[in-house]
Amino acid sequence: MASIGKLPENISLLHALDSIGENIIVADVDYNIAWMNSHATELFSKVITWD
């Protein structure tokens, strides 16, 4: 499928990942979370009590 349109040149990758309406979690090979978007943070805050 061909793409439609063009992404702005000044778009931030992290902003784009945070804007996706899905939980996105980036972890290393030992499953340590390096980054998660705001949707994932909201989900974790509902199921985990942070110390």
Backbone as XML, in Angstrom:
<?xml version="1.0"?>
<chain id="A" units="angstrom">
  <residue number="1" name="MET">
    <atom name="N" x="0.846" y="-1.170" z="0.000"/>
    <atom name="CA" x="0.000" y="0.000" z="0.000"/>
    <atom name="C" x="0.894" y="1.236" z="0.000"/>
  </residue>
  <residue number="2" name="ALA">
    <atom name="N" x="0.603" y="2.144" z="-0.857"/>
    <atom name="CA" x="1.386" y="3.377" z="-0.949"/>
    <atom name="C" x="0.978" y="4.339" z="0.158"/>
  </residue>
  <residue number="3" name="SER">
    <atom name="N" x="1.933" y="5.116" z="0.614"/>
    <atom name="CA" x="1.630" y="6.123" z="1.634"/>
    <atom name="C" x="0.972" y="7.337" z="0.996"/>
  </residue>
  <residue number="4" name="ILE">
    <atom name="N" x="0.293" y="8.081" z="1.839"/>
    <atom name="CA" x="-0.371" y="9.303" z="1.389"/>
    <atom name="C" x="0.176" y="10.458" z="2.211"/>
  </residue>
  <residue number="5" name="GLY">
    <atom name="N" x="0.615" y="11.484" z="1.574"/>
    <atom name="CA" x="1.104" y="12.656" z="2.285"/>
    <atom name="C" x="2.570" y="12.543" z="2.649"/>
  </residue>
  <residue number="6" name="LYS">
    <atom name="N" x="3.002" y="13.480" z="3.474"/>
    <atom name="CA" x="4.412" y="13.573" z="3.847"/>
    <atom name="C" x="4.488" y="13.998" z="5.305"/>
  </residue>
  <residue number="7" name="LEU">
    <atom name="N" x="5.373" y="13.372" z="6.069"/>
    <atom name="CA" x="5.571" y="13.751" z="7.462"/>
    <atom name="C" x="6.305" y="15.089" z="7.534"/>
  </residue>
  <residue number="8" name="PRO">
    <atom name="N" x="5.951" y="15.919" z="8.498"/>
    <atom name="CA" x="6.712" y="17.162" z="8.684"/>
    <atom name="C" x="8.163" y="16.836" z="9.037"/>
  </residue>
  <residue number="9" name="GLU">
    <atom name="N" x="9.071" y="17.630" z="8.555"/>
    <atom name="CA" x="10.493" y="17.379" z="8.796"/>
    <atom name="C" x="10.888" y="17.589" z="10.248"/>
  </residue>
  <residue number="10" name="ASN">
    <atom name="N" x="10.144" y="18.405" z="10.987"/>
    <atom name="CA" x="10.518" y="18.722" z="12.361"/>
    <atom name="C" x="9.768" y="17.878" z="13.392"/>
  </residue>
  <residue number="11" name="ILE">
    <atom name="N" x="9.156" y="16.763" z="12.974"/>
    <atom name="CA" x="8.411" y="15.934" z="13.918"/>
    <atom name="C" x="9.385" y="15.162" z="14.813"/>
  </residue>
  <residue number="12" name="SER">
    <atom name="N" x="9.076" y="15.115" z="16.084"/>
    <atom name="CA" x="9.896" y="14.389" z="17.044"/>
    <atom name="C" x="9.420" y="12.937" z="17.103"/>
  </residue>
  <residue number="13" name="LEU">
    <atom name="N" x="10.343" y="12.007" z="17.036"/>
    <atom name="CA" x="10.002" y="10.592" z="17.103"/>
    <atom name="C" x="9.301" y="10.267" z="18.423"/>
  </residue>
  <residue number="14" name="LEU">
    <atom name="N" x="9.805" y="10.787" z="19.534"/>
    <atom name="CA" x="9.176" y="10.517" z="20.824"/>
    <atom name="C" x="7.774" y="11.109" z="20.897"/>
  </residue>
  <residue number="15" name="HIS">
    <atom name="N" x="7.586" y="12.285" z="20.328"/>
    <atom name="CA" x="6.248" y="12.886" z="20.300"/>
    <atom name="C" x="5.304" y="12.027" z="19.458"/>
  </residue>
  <residue number="16" name="ALA">
    <atom name="N" x="5.794" y="11.525" z="18.348"/>
    <atom name="CA" x="4.977" y="10.671" z="17.486"/>
    <atom name="C" x="4.593" y="9.390" z="18.215"/>
  </residue>
  <residue number="17" name="LEU">
    <atom name="N" x="5.543" y="8.752" z="18.898"/>
    <atom name="CA" x="5.245" y="7.527" z="19.639"/>
    <atom name="C" x="4.302" y="7.789" z="20.798"/>
  </residue>
  <residue number="18" name="ASP">
    <atom name="N" x="4.413" y="8.948" z="21.407"/>
    <atom name="CA" x="3.536" y="9.280" z="22.525"/>
    <atom name="C" x="2.122" y="9.598" z="22.052"/>
  </residue>
  <residue number="19" name="SER">
    <atom name="N" x="1.982" y="10.013" z="20.813"/>
    <atom name="CA" x="0.673" y="10.382" z="20.274"/>
    <atom name="C" x="-0.141" y="9.193" z="19.797"/>
  </residue>
  <residue number="20" name="ILE">
    <atom name="N" x="0.508" y="8.050" z="19.615"/>
    <atom name="CA" x="-0.207" y="6.852" z="19.175"/>
    <atom name="C" x="-1.119" y="6.401" z="20.309"/>
  </residue>
  <residue number="21" name="GLY">
    <atom name="N" x="-2.327" y="6.048" z="19.991"/>
    <atom name="CA" x="-3.305" y="5.673" z="21.010"/>
    <atom name="C" x="-3.144" y="4.253" z="21.518"/>
  </residue>
  <residue number="22" name="GLU">
    <atom name="N" x="-1.933" y="3.771" z="21.618"/>
    <atom name="CA" x="-1.628" y="2.421" z="22.103"/>
    <atom name="C" x="-0.562" y="2.496" z="23.181"/>
  </residue>
  <residue number="23" name="ASN">
    <atom name="N" x="-0.462" y="1.432" z="23.963"/>
    <atom name="CA" x="0.594" y="1.338" z="24.971"/>
    <atom name="C" x="1.887" y="0.935" z="24.271"/>
  </residue>
  <residue number="24" name="ILE">
    <atom name="N" x="2.918" y="1.757" z="24.405"/>
    <atom name="CA" x="4.218" y="1.457" z="23.810"/>
    <atom name="C" x="5.249" y="1.467" z="24.918"/>
  </residue>
  <residue number="25" name="ILE">
    <atom name="N" x="5.928" y="0.334" z="25.065"/>
    <atom name="CA" x="6.952" y="0.181" z="26.100"/>
    <atom name="C" x="8.234" y="-0.282" z="25.422"/>
  </residue>
  <residue number="26" name="VAL">
    <atom name="N" x="9.327" y="0.409" z="25.689"/>
    <atom name="CA" x="10.630" y="0.048" z="25.152"/>
    <atom name="C" x="11.461" y="-0.481" z="26.313"/>
  </residue>
  <residue number="27" name="ALA">
    <atom name="N" x="11.961" y="-1.707" z="26.154"/>
    <atom name="CA" x="12.744" y="-2.339" z="27.223"/>
    <atom name="C" x="14.035" y="-2.915" z="26.644"/>
  </residue>
  <residue number="28" name="ASP">
    <atom name="N" x="15.004" y="-3.147" z="27.522"/>
    <atom name="CA" x="16.243" y="-3.775" z="27.082"/>
    <atom name="C" x="16.090" y="-5.295" z="27.124"/>
  </residue>
  <residue number="29" name="VAL">
    <atom name="N" x="17.162" y="-6.011" z="26.826"/>
    <atom name="CA" x="17.092" y="-7.474" z="26.760"/>
    <atom name="C" x="16.839" y="-8.123" z="28.117"/>
  </residue>
  <residue number="30" name="ASP">
    <atom name="N" x="17.045" y="-7.377" z="29.195"/>
    <atom name="CA" x="16.761" y="-7.882" z="30.545"/>
    <atom name="C" x="15.389" y="-7.431" z="31.037"/>
  </residue>
  <residue number="31" name="TYR">
    <atom name="N" x="14.581" y="-6.899" z="30.144"/>
    <atom name="CA" x="13.216" y="-6.440" z="30.427"/>
    <atom name="C" x="13.155" y="-5.230" z="31.360"/>
  </residue>
  <residue number="32" name="ASN">
    <atom name="N" x="14.223" y="-4.453" z="31.418"/>
    <atom name="CA" x="14.199" y="-3.190" z="32.151"/>
    <atom name="C" x="13.577" y="-2.137" z="31.247"/>
  </residue>
  <residue number="33" name="ILE">
    <atom name="N" x="12.557" y="-1.475" z="31.728"/>
    <atom name="CA" x="11.869" y="-0.479" z="30.918"/>
    <atom name="C" x="12.758" y="0.752" z="30.767"/>
  </residue>
  <residue number="34" name="ALA">
    <atom name="N" x="13.026" y="1.110" z="29.523"/>
    <atom name="CA" x="13.831" y="2.288" z="29.230"/>
    <atom name="C" x="12.946" y="3.488" z="28.949"/>
  </residue>
  <residue number="35" name="TRP">
    <atom name="N" x="11.762" y="3.250" z="28.364"/>
    <atom name="CA" x="10.844" y="4.339" z="28.027"/>
    <atom name="C" x="9.457" y="3.760" z="27.812"/>
  </residue>
  <residue number="36" name="MET">
    <atom name="N" x="8.428" y="4.517" z="28.163"/>
    <atom name="CA" x="7.062" y="4.153" z="27.811"/>
    <atom name="C" x="6.271" y="5.415" z="27.549"/>
  </residue>
  <residue number="37" name="ASN">
    <atom name="N" x="5.302" y="5.298" z="26.660"/>
    <atom name="CA" x="4.523" y="6.483" z="26.326"/>
    <atom name="C" x="3.480" y="6.750" z="27.404"/>
  </residue>
  <residue number="38" name="SER">
    <atom name="N" x="2.779" y="7.866" z="27.272"/>
    <atom name="CA" x="1.839" y="8.280" z="28.312"/>
    <atom name="C" x="0.681" y="7.299" z="28.467"/>
  </residue>
  <residue number="39" name="HIS">
    <atom name="N" x="0.279" y="6.630" z="27.396"/>
    <atom name="CA" x="-0.796" y="5.636" z="27.504"/>
    <atom name="C" x="-0.350" y="4.453" z="28.364"/>
  </residue>
  <residue number="40" name="ALA">
    <atom name="N" x="0.874" y="3.991" z="28.169"/>
    <atom name="CA" x="1.405" y="2.894" z="28.975"/>
    <atom name="C" x="1.589" y="3.325" z="30.424"/>
  </residue>
  <residue number="41" name="THR">
    <atom name="N" x="2.043" y="4.555" z="30.635"/>
    <atom name="CA" x="2.202" y="5.071" z="31.996"/>
    <atom name="C" x="0.866" y="5.094" z="32.722"/>
  </residue>
  <residue number="42" name="GLU">
    <atom name="N" x="-0.183" y="5.516" z="32.013"/>
    <atom name="CA" x="-1.521" y="5.539" z="32.603"/>
    <atom name="C" x="-1.996" y="4.130" z="32.955"/>
  </residue>
  <residue number="43" name="LEU">
    <atom name="N" x="-1.756" y="3.172" z="32.068"/>
    <atom name="CA" x="-2.131" y="1.784" z="32.342"/>
    <atom name="C" x="-1.378" y="1.253" z="33.556"/>
  </residue>
  <residue number="44" name="PHE">
    <atom name="N" x="-0.066" y="1.456" z="33.606"/>
    <atom name="CA" x="0.728" y="0.975" z="34.729"/>
    <atom name="C" x="0.275" y="1.618" z="36.040"/>
  </residue>
  <residue number="45" name="SER">
    <atom name="N" x="-0.095" y="2.882" z="35.990"/>
    <atom name="CA" x="-0.516" y="3.553" z="37.225"/>
    <atom name="C" x="-1.808" y="2.952" z="37.781"/>
  </residue>
  <residue number="46" name="LYS">
    <atom name="N" x="-2.591" y="2.312" z="36.924"/>
    <atom name="CA" x="-3.834" y="1.677" z="37.377"/>
    <atom name="C" x="-3.598" y="0.288" z="37.951"/>
  </residue>
  <residue number="47" name="VAL">
    <atom name="N" x="-2.514" y="-0.369" z="37.559"/>
    <atom name="CA" x="-2.299" y="-1.762" z="37.996"/>
    <atom name="C" x="-1.110" y="-1.945" z="38.930"/>
  </residue>
  <residue number="48" name="ILE">
    <atom name="N" x="-0.243" y="-0.945" z="39.031"/>
    <atom name="CA" x="0.959" y="-1.070" z="39.857"/>
    <atom name="C" x="1.023" y="0.101" z="40.839"/>
  </residue>
  <residue number="49" name="THR">
    <atom name="N" x="1.373" y="-0.197" z="42.061"/>
    <atom name="CA" x="1.641" y="0.864" z="43.040"/>
    <atom name="C" x="3.127" y="1.167" z="42.981"/>
  </residue>
  <residue number="50" name="TRP">
    <atom name="N" x="3.467" y="2.384" z="42.541"/>
    <atom name="CA" x="4.869" y="2.781" z="42.441"/>
    <atom name="C" x="5.409" y="3.096" z="43.843"/>
  </residue>
  <residue number="51" name="ASP">
    <atom name="N" x="6.602" y="2.660" z="44.120"/>
    <atom name="CA" x="7.243" y="2.939" z="45.408"/>
    <atom name="C" x="8.019" y="4.213" z="45.363"/>
  </residue>
</chain>
